[in-house]
Amino acid sequence: MTAQSGVTRELADFVAGSQWRDIPATARREGIRGLLNYVGCALGGCGDEAIGLAIHVLSPSFGPEQAGIIGRSERCDVLNAAFLNAASANVLEYDDTHLPTVMHPAAPVAPGLFALAEARGASGVELLHAFILGVEASCRVGNALMPHHYRRGAHITATCGIFGTAAAAGKLMELDPVRMNWALGHAATQSAGLVESLGSMSKSIGVGNAARNGLTGALFAEAGFTAAESAIEGKYGFAVVASDTVDLGKITSGLGAEWEILANAYKPYPCGVVLFPVIDACLALRKRITVPVDQIAAVAVRGHPLLRERTDRPEVADGRSAKVSLQHSVAVALLKGAAGIAQFTDAAVADPAVQALRDRVTAEDDPSIPVEAAVVEVRLADGSSLTEHVRDGRGTPGRPMSDIELDAKVNECAAFAAPFVDVPALIAAIRDIESMGDAAHIMRMAVPV
């Protein structure tokens, strides 16, 4: 571990002391895009079975009706609202991705801010500022622990997202540096989430808890509830417990000059980010294949080792597990010519043609291929083959989604589960958040009247 004392406090000082004028225009723009993507993903996920079950379980313990749940009519206390909106935003595997860490930062960070905006009030600039800082905190902690943190099986969206949640909420609550330090300490002691849970409803518990417990940590700190001063870098702190290879300098180096939100990407497909270049390659190959698709004898995929490690799942039982299956993603892209929400449903998984093609897909590690790239070879029944090499998957920083594409994604998500939303008005409001006096207005636009 690269030693550096006072990391927790230095991060706390930075967040607590940050001024809006310190945020560059590029980071502000990505912050707006991140919030738009977050709201869209929550609209798409609000009707998922997992969210309905979570509301069924939690509703008997709902507190005062302080905050809304995106896409739904229920209202509840801020902590449960944070949990449910985080789970909704992440449940479809459609949320943003910070590629250096493979973390989805907005789902944990944004919900607590909107809940606080409803319960306490906040301007659009205040919420956006806190969101950008929260993404920065969570991603920097993640940078310091990768790659072994994820390889150990820690679901980094939950385990490191909680730091961003605590930092963002603390900023909106105007915590001083001492209390911000405590908020980060409370986040450290509550960090949890397992990669083993991916493809199951349990994943949503980890992401939801990151939002709820990070907000709880900030509220505890506000009340004077103390925490370990060196919760991240201490001898028995979060960093050494969470990873075998730690570089604490990645948390503090370039603070305020380099912005992690600029490395954030937005998913064009509702599945694992490592699958994007594979899907892109399959969609391109489908246009080149001149024989019926049922003449595909085999599909060979070469990619970064993380691709096979996380998505080599030929046997999938439902749409939820299909979102992290290389074989299913290849099959639907080649057979259907699409990889949207409809292609990752239980019905798509049960399609006999999709099942048959899944069985003919294999994966091979190639450490020379970056995580945002892939090579796909389709071998046909007549012995011929076609190959497609994608160097930058759609939605990655090398090939980012345009504003038009992002707006279309929000429309798709709303049409899927929340058709009552006035999507053009909602998009316009979020894009104009810097001039908004009441950030809670966005929540009011994202729920049934």
N, C-alpha and C positions, 0 to 999 in steps of 0.2 A: 504493500500500500504506500502510495506517495503521501508523505506526511505534510500536513498543513494545519496549524492550530487556528481555532476561532472561525472555522468555516461556517458553522451555523449562525453565529453572530454577524459575520460579514454579509451573508445572504439576507439576514433579517434587516440589517442596517440599510442595505441597498433597496429592498422592497419598501420599507417604511419611509425612506427618504426620497424616493423617486417622485419627480414632478412631471406633469403632463408634457411640459415643454421639452423634457428630455427624451421623449419617445419620437423616433424618426418617422417620417411620413410612410416609409415602406413598411415598418412594423405596424403602424396604425391601419394601413390598408389590409394587411394580412389578418390583423385582429378582427376587423369587420367581416372579412371573408370567413374567418373561423367561427364567429358567432352565427353567421348566416347558415353555414354548413351544419352547425350544432342544432339550431332550431329545426332545420329541414329534416335532419336525421331523427330527432325526437318526434316530429310529426309522423314520420314513417313508422317508427317503432311503437307508438303509443297504443296501438291496438293489438300488439303481439300477445300471445297467450301468457308468456312469462310476466308481462306487466299486469295483466288482469289478475293472475294468481298473486303477484306481490301486493296489489291493492287489497285483494281479499284477505291476505294475511295481516297486513299492516293497518287497515282501516279501523279495526276496533280500538287501536291505540292512537289514532289521529288526535292531535291537539287542536288548538284554535285554528280557524280557517284563515291563515295568514298568507298562503301562497297557492298558486294554481299548478296543475299538472298539464303539461303541453299536450294539446289534442284531446283533452278529456274535461268532463264537467266537474269532477271532484276537486275539492279544495282541502287543504290540510295545513299542518304546522310546517315551519321552514325546514326542519330536519328531514321529515318524511318526503317533503316536496323535492329536496335535493337528491335524496336517494332515488326516487321514482323517475325524475327527469334525467338523471345520469344513466339509469338502466335503460330508459327508452331511447336515449341517444346512441347507445352502444349496442343494443340488442340485435340490430340488423347487420352488424359488421360493416356499416356504411360510413362511419365517422372519420375524422381527420387522422393523419398519421405523421408523426415526427420520425422521418426515416432513419436518422442516426441511432435511435433507440427502439424503433418500431412501437412507440407509445402512441396512444390516442388521447391527447391532452385535454381536448375541450370537454369531453363527456364528464370527467370528474370536476373540472374547474368552473365551468359556466353555471351549472344549476344552483349552487349556493349563492352566486351573485344575483341571479334573477329572483331567488327567494328573498334575499335581503332587500332587494330593490322594492319588492312588494310590501314587505313588512316594515321597513324603516325609511324607504325612499332613497333614490339615487339618480343622478343625472346620467345621460348616455355617456358622456365623457368619463365620468367617474367609474362606471361599470366597465367600459372598454379599457381604460387604463389598468384597472385591477385584473381584468382578464389577461391582458398581455403579460403582466408581471407574473401571474399565476402559471401561465404556460412556460415562461422563462424559468421559474423555480423548479417546476416538475421536470422539465427536460434537462436542466443542468444537473440535477441530482441523478437522473437516469444516465446521462453521459458519463458521470464519474464511476458508475457501477458496471457499465457494459464492457464486454459481452457476457461475462460470467453470471451476472445477476439473472439474466433471462435464461441462460443455459442451465442454471440451477433449477429452473422451473417456476421462477417468480413471474407472475403476470404483471408486467411493469406498468401498465395503465392504472392498475389499482395500487401497486406498492409505491410507485413514485408519484402518481397522480395526486395522491393525498397531500403531498407537500405543496403542490400548486394550489390545491383547494384551500388549504390553511393560509397560504400567503395571500391569495387573491381576496378571500373573505376578510382577512386581517387588514388588508389595504383599504377595502371599502368601509371597514369599521374604524379606520384611522388609528390602528394600534401603533404605539410608540415602539422603538427598536427592542426594548426589553420584552414587552408583551408579544411582539412579533417573533422573537426568539423562542418564547414559550410556546407559541402556536405551532412553530415548526417542530419543537420537541414533542408536543402532543401528537403531531402527525407521525413522527418517527415511531412512537411507541404503539401506534394503532395500525401500522402498515401491514397489509396482508393481501394475498391473491395468488392463485396457482394456475400455471399454464395447463395443467391437467384438466382444469374446468372448461377450457375452450371447447366449443361444440356442445355445451350443455347449458341449462338455465342457470346453473350455479355461478357461471362467469358474471352474470348480472349482479349477483350479490356482492362480489368483490368491487366492481365498478361503482355500484350504488353506495357501498360503505365508504369508498374513498371520498365521495362527495359529501355524504352525511357526516362522517367522522372528521374529515378535514374542517368542515364548518363548525362542528362541535368543538374541535381543538381551538379554533379562533375565539369562539364564545367563552370557553373556559379561560383562555388567556386574558380576554377583555375583563373578566371578573376578578382577575388576580390569581388565578390557579397556576402555580408555578410548574416549571418543567426542567429537565436536565439542561444545563447551559450548552453542553457539547453533544447534543443528541445525535448528530450526524457523524462527527469525526471522533468521538470519544473512544476510549479503549474498548468499551463494550457497546459502542454506539451502532447506529443503523448501518453505516457503511461496511464495517468489518463483519457484521453479522450477515449482511445481505450479499456479499460478493467476495470472491477470492482475489480479484484484481481491481483495486480501487485507485483512482487518480483524483484526489480531492481538488486539485488545481482546476479541473474542468468545471467545478461549481463556481469558482470565483474569477477565473481568468477572463478578462474582457467584459466583465459585468458593465452594462450600460453602453458598451461600444459595439458588441456583437449580439445579435438577437436570434434566439433559437426559433422563434415563430417563423422566421424566414426559411427555415428548413422543413416547415410543415407542409403536408400535401393533403389533397382532398380526393376521396375515393370515387372513381367513376363506376366501380362495381361493388355490390354489397357482400364483400368477402375479404379474406386475408390479403393484406397489401402485397405480400410476396407473390401473389397469384396474378397481379395486374399484367406484367409483361407476358406471362403465359397466355392469358386470355387475349391480349392484343395480337399475339402471334397466331393464335387459333382463328381469330376473326379474319385476319389477313389471309391465312391459308384457305379458309373456306371460300373466299372469293377466287382463289387460284385453282381450286380443285374442279376439274371438268367432268368428273364421273360422279355418279350418285354417292352420297355420303356413306351409304352402307357398304361401299367398296373399300373403306378404310380398314386395313388389316392390323395396324398397330400405330401407336403414337409414342414417341420417345421425347422426353423433356429433359434438357440439361439446364441446371441453374445453380445458384449459390447454395451451399449446403443447408442454409436455413430453410430453403424452399422445401426440400425433401423432409427435413427434420420436423417441420411443423405441419406439412400438408399432405404427406404421403398416406392417404386414407382411402383406399379403394372401396372399403365397405362403409357406406353411410346409411343411416337409418331414417333420417329426416332432413328437412331443410336447414335446421340449425347446424347440424354437423356437416352438411354439404358446404357451408360457407368457409370451412377450413379444409376442404378436400381438393387436392390437385386433380384427381381423376374426374370428379364431378364437374369441376370448372372447365376442363378440357372438353368433356363430352357435350355439355350444353352449348358451349361456344361454337363447336364444330357442327352440331346437329341443328341448333336453333338460330345460329347467327346472332345471338344476343347473350348478355350476362347481367340482366337487371334483376329487380326484386322478384319478378315472376319466375325466373330461372333457378331461384334458390328457395323454393317452396317444397312442401311435402309431396305435392303432386308431381313436380319436376323430378324429384328423387325416385318416385315410383314408376316413371315412364320406362317401359321395357327397352326402348331403343337407347335411352341414356344409360340404363344399367348395363346393357351389352357392350357399349363403347367404353364405359368405365373400366371394364375388365381387360381392355387392350391398351391401357395407358401405363407407362412405366416412367420412373424418375431416376436421374443420375446426377450425382454431385460433380460440380466443376468449380473449385475454389477461385478460379481466375475470372469467373463471371460475377459482376456486382449484383447486389440484392435487387436492384431495380431493372435487371436485364434477364433475358432467358433465350434459349434456343429450342425450337420445337420442330421435330421431324415427323412428317406423316408418311407412313408406308402404305401403299395401295396394294390391292389384291393381285394386280398384274405384275408386281415386283418393282414398280417405279416408286419414287419418293419425292417429296417436296419439303424444303426446309425454310424456316423463317426465323431471323435473328432480330429480336427487339432489344435495343440498347437502353431505351428509357421508356418504362411503362407509362401509359397515359395516367395522368394525375400526379406523377412524381415531379420533383423540382426541375428535372431536365426536360419535362414535357407537361407543364402545369395545366390544370383546368382553367379555361377562360372564365370570365364573369358570366358570359352567356351560357356556358356549359354548367356552371354552378347553379345558376338560376333554373335551368332545366331540371337539374337534379332535385332541387327543392320542390319544384312542381310535381315531379314524379312521386316523391315521398308523400306529399300532401294528398295527391290523388289516390294513393294506395290506402291510406288509413284516416285521413282527415279532410275529406273533400269540401267541407263547409268553410274552410279557411279562405279568405281573400288573399291568395298568394301574391299577386302583383303588389298589393298594398303593403303586405308584410315585408316583402323583399325591399321595397322602397324605404320603409321605416328603418329597417336594420342598416341599410346602406347610408342612411342619413342620421345614424345614431349620435354622431358628434354634436348635432344641433338639438338633440332631444332633451327636454327638461326633466322628463319622467321616464326612466328606462323601463319601468313596469308596464308601460303602454304596450311594449312588444309582447309581454305575456298575455295581456288582455286580447290581443289580436290573434293569439295562437290557441285559443280555447273556444269551445262552443258558446254562442251567445245565450 
